[in-house]
Amino acid sequence: MTCKNRIETARNILNNAASINISKELLLKISQKLDEYIVEYYRYEESI
């Protein structure tokens, strides 16, 4: 799975979780994982 796909998937999961009122702790964990994927993507793009 590419970085862009992981970011898109995590973003969709986060949006769906927020829309069904998942706990704030779980939303935070999903958001942190999304942040990790974004950082990984930008680090990869810088190296090219």
Secondary structure in CASP SS format (residue, H / E / C, confidence):
PFRMAT SS
TARGET T0000
AUTHOR 0000-0000-0000
METHOD secondary structure of the structure
MODEL  1
M C 1.00
T C 1.00
C H 1.00
K H 1.00
N H 1.00
R H 1.00
I H 1.00
E H 1.00
T H 1.00
A H 1.00
R H 1.00
N H 1.00
I H 1.00
L H 1.00
N H 1.00
N H 1.00
A H 1.00
A H 1.00
S H 1.00
I C 1.00
N C 1.00
I C 1.00
S C 1.00
K H 1.00
E H 1.00
L H 1.00
L H 1.00
L H 1.00
K H 1.00
I H 1.00
S H 1.00
Q H 1.00
K H 1.00
L H 1.00
D H 1.00
E H 1.00
Y H 1.00
I H 1.00
V H 1.00
E H 1.00
Y H 1.00
Y H 1.00
R H 1.00
Y H 1.00
E H 1.00
E H 1.00
S H 1.00
I C 1.00
END
